[in-house]
Amino acid sequence: MDTSPDTGARSTTELSAHDAAVSLITQALAGPQTPAGMPAGQGICDTRGMQKISPDALAREHLKRARSVPSGRSAQTVYGGHEHVLRQALMTLVKGRSLAEHENPGEATVLVLRGRVQLTAGADAWEAREGDLLIVPDARHTLEAVEDSAVLPKVANAKEPTPA
């Protein structure tokens, strides 16, 4: 791990990795996505009433996708989006892949559904395995898959005040 001080300047490779991580997180947490074959308005993120989903089934599906793409990642919104305070997504990473260092978008936790991951913030690192819940620090951090993994990050943002 690089322990040199962060000067704010990033190489093109670091910037690309950072942009890719932010894009994946933003896309996964951005808003409703309707699974293929399901009528619009009845997707996983439909908030009209009670719903039941299988994170385990989603993890299997997305790990299969992650293993088949060069990025080694796959993600899907489970609940919420920018119009909600609570946002939840399923993310999968194959062994050795990571989300580049990024800001904490709000109060956040990461539930490990499968595999093993390492969350690193500055000089601190925490390893978690299936069933563990990580409390994400309010700091720049990375998430790396120590083995093929599926995680369920949950972010709560404070709602912007409604103009009077």
Buried (B, 14 or more C-beta within 10 A) or exposed (E): EEEEEEEEEBEEEEEEBBEBBBEBBBBBBBBBBBEEEEEEEEBBBBEEEEEEEEBEEBBBBBBEBBEEEEEBBBBBBBBBBEEBEEBBBBBBBBBEBBBBBBEBBBBBBBBBBBBBBBBBBEEEEBBBEBEBEBEBBEEBBBBBBBBBBBBBBBBBBEEEEEEE
